[in-house]
Amino acid sequence: MVVLDSPTYAPYKDKLQEKYDYLLSLLHDRGKSKLKKVAKAFEMAANAHDGVKRKSGEPYLFHPLEVAIIAVEVLGLGSTSAICSLLHDTVEDTELTLEEIETAFDPKIKNIVDGLTKISTVFDTVEKNISIQAENFKKMLLTLGEDLRVILIKLCDRLHNMRTIHAVSQKTRLKIASETLYIYAPLAHRLGLNVVKSELEDLSLEVTDPLLYIEIKTKLEAQKQDREDYLKRFIKPLNEELNASQLSVFDIQSRTKTVFSIAQKMRKQGIPFEEVYDLFAIRVILESPLNLEKNDCWRVYAIISQQYTSNQSRLRDWLSKPKSNGYEALHTTIIGPDNKYIEVQIRSKRMDDVAERGVAAHWRYKSKEGELKPNAQDMAFDHWMAQVKETINNKDLSAIELINEFRFGILAEDIFIFTPKGEVKRLSKESTALDFAFAIHTDVGYTTIGAKVNGKLVPIGTELSNSDIVEILTTSKNRVNLDWLKIVKTGKARNKIKEYLNSQKNAFSAEGKEILQRKFKSAKRAFNNRNVEHFIKFHGFTVPNDFYHALAMGAVKQEKLKVAAFFKGNPIEKVKKQPKKGESKSSFPSKNKLSSAIVVGDEYEVEYAMAACCSPVPGDQIFGFITVNDGIKIHRSNCLNATNLMSEYGYRIVHCNWRDKSYDQSFISELMVNGIDDVGIVSSITDIISKDLGVNMRSINIRAGSEGTFEGVVEVMVKNLFTLEKLISTIQNKHQYIQVKRLDTLN
């Protein structure tokens, strides 16, 4: 290809040609005319990106080419998506225009590329507290209703960026990986793109917690042959029965749990890798016609139950009621060879395609115009789209609020709740009784005082489960208060509560303003913006309405408003408060005693403090976060707060490194200990820590648990991660009934 003969591409010509030929081979059944358009798009992209290289040093052309391959190979998209993938960065990064793209192809291609360009464009925001990433995500949501392929290609783009993430700086890696875990992986899950979601999560974990990732990956690899042998033993008797039934079995395979999901289970349950017993599941995939799919799946279930003992309490029927992301299957847990509990998933080839490719498998090109239309099985997706549009059309939501609402409301799975009369309401998982009240009617929500769930009286903050029958108890007066915002999970309920509180605040603010006006009039002082600004600032406020509201509510006492005394002399001088004895004049903390331990950014002497939520020690992967009032806080990269901080406030992240030397000072670390209670257990733990290992303890708090157990927290002072991990393993090795883990967050 002539276009690859330029100086930029010549050294990589063979590799680029190989990738391009592979893309065409994936599209071989699309017809010559469509392949010619793909060839034209590749040539346009190559010319547009000529001379540009990625951080890895390779020509930039590799990126759009790989995105196109992912779109076709992983998601099963067609030539239109391949063309748009090849051109997705051209308008933003090169001289190529949308008009030229429309002339070369058609308006449909132009519109999709335009949507992809809007997602990627970074622009300055007026409000400094709004995350640029959140604004970009808001743009991405706005494209959902235009053409689903925009989002699908964007996910392919993110997947390739994650595959090549090690070419960028550590700070950028952490930001991108956290943003991926916070938004893009849940989005892929909600769209049913399991194959994309799983890889995004694993690649993100490799960045945020590389030691844990390597540990799990290594142990999984070591067990690979054992898993394959077990699968053969499981399949052998089952195959005979399935063949005798004349069912058309497409495949029987073993599905290993992803590294990320194993890590999540280890963290959540506080267990080592060796205690994660459901490392893999068996998947039976049938080649069944659409009208016989469900019946055939149940027939396989019957055969398996005859061959192996089935645990009825673990049966999951997602055939009758598919998940909200379109997932359909029958799950059962059986006792397999060697008395091992094994999960078996039964589904058709179509169901398997949907499980891996989600909504991308549902949608197909139809008609000569090539429009993408949903089939009858996309009702759940249509409902979800209605939620998306309702959320993004809410003008009162800031970008940060939008991204949080999308993640915790729209990306969550649905549950169905019934009224006593049998009416059903669809809510997000983790919704509360108060959310249900607002789902019935706004006025019902405002007057809620309690609820009955399945006939039992419960608080309004009770989390609901699928198929609960809920009766809302009301009164004649509105009961809304600020604490309700902590109870509700859905965007509708939260917005209605905010609307009510704002209306009440405006009324109280007007009352407070009248009070202050009277005080100014009595003191013979002009009630103007300048005087009010100085006066409220002295009382700790910056926004007049906030001060007025506090005054009306009694948070600011009227008798303390000494207006006349305040304005004697120079009011500006009176506004300045002198720091108390021993208090720093700076809003930043005094210089950290550990300032020689960490290099923050490009500086060596920058004030910082260790984050209490994760207590980093030398050896941990770390980053700095610029707080509003407390300077720079140092967090571990796998801190439970890290994903949120990096995705929402990426512009406040500072790259940090431990200095390459030994440290004389010690660092605080907290350990959670629990196990079987016994006489002298506290003494045993303290002896190991202090006497055997010579580690100083800062505090120890052990308490009796239930049914002969104990639990507690021990604060130790260690010099590095190696010492901490040695301490944990030593305690566990000496006492088989004691479990020790590092605390991620303070309770």
Protein Blocks (a to p, Z undefined) as FASTA:
>chain_A
ZZlmpmklmmmmmmmmmmmmmmmmmmmmnojklmmmmmmmmmmmmmmmgoiacfkopafk
lmmmmmmmmmmmmnopafklmmmmmmmmmmmmmmbdfklmmmmmcmklmmmmmmmmmmmp
ccddfblkbcfklmmmmmmmmmmmmommlmmmmmmmmmmmmmmmmmpcfklmmmmmmmmm
mmmmmmmmmnopamlmmmmmmmmmmmmmmmlmmmmmmmmmmmmmmmmmmmmmmmmmmmmm
mmmnopacfbdcdddddfklmmmmmmmnopafklmmblbccdddddddfklmmmmmmmmm
mmmmmmpccdfklpccfklmccfkopacdddddddehhiacddddddfklmmmmmnmmml
mpccehjkopacddfklmmmmmmmmmmmmmmmmmkbcfklmmmmmmmmmmpccdddddfk
opacdddehiafklmmmmmpmklmmmpcbdceehiacdfklccdehiacdddddfbdcbd
fklmmmpmbfklmmmmmmmmmmmmmmmmmmmmmmmmmmmmmnopacdfklmmmmmmmnop
abfklmmmmmmnomacfklmcfklmmgojfklmmpccddehiafbfbdcddfklmmpcgh
jbfbdcddddfklopaehiacdddddfklopadddfkbfklmmmmmmmmmlcccdddddd
ddfbdcdddddddddddehklmmmmmmmmmmnopacfbdcddddeehiacdddddddfbf
klmmmmmmmmmmmmmkbccdddfbdZZ
